[in-house]
Amino acid sequence: MDLVFIYGPPGVGKLTVARELARLTGYKVFHNHLSIACAESVFDFGTRPFGKIVDTIRMAVFEEAAREGVSLVFTFVYACPEDTPFVERVCEVVEGGGGRVCLVRLVCDRESLERRLPHPERAAVGKIASLDTLREVTARYDIFSPVPGRESLSIDNTEIPPDEVARRIIAHYHLPSA
């Protein structure tokens, strides 16, 4: 079981790349907002019960996927160092179940990020779609650093289309083609 863990700032193209990677490999996409949408239907965003439900859903999916040998592509906005314990728990669950975690960090230049972010379809699915919100998040959290202590494939996709990014991930991690 492979878990391709794609992380980077909002608007960098994580889900677009994840879908392309899934198309090319046959892996399933378990993107960040699936667990968020589920928890948010009952609890307010950012509350203790909201966080507990999001974490429970994610870890249950990773555990079961590892147990069943189902390869996944997961997307996440990683904040350093706050989210490092979460990443480590995910790695422990997947690797403990005999799987492999392939960390992929997507970046792009600031101008591209600010151009990509404010699209109505992002807001429609509860993603950050406001430049003001992005600025608030970047002032509060380090969402541009790599996960410490683990190798990440870093790809600047400013000028690279999603299918090429996916092909680079496949080549780097020797993933199967569908």
Protein Blocks (a to p, Z undefined) as FASTA:
>chain_A
ZZddddddehilmmmmmmmmmmmnopacddfklmmmmmmmmbcghiaklmmmmmmmmmmm
mmmmmmnopacddddddddfklmmmmmmmmmmmmmnopacddddddddfklmmmmmmpfk
lmmnopafbfklmmmmmmmpcckbccehiacddddfklgcfklmmmmmmmmnopacZZ
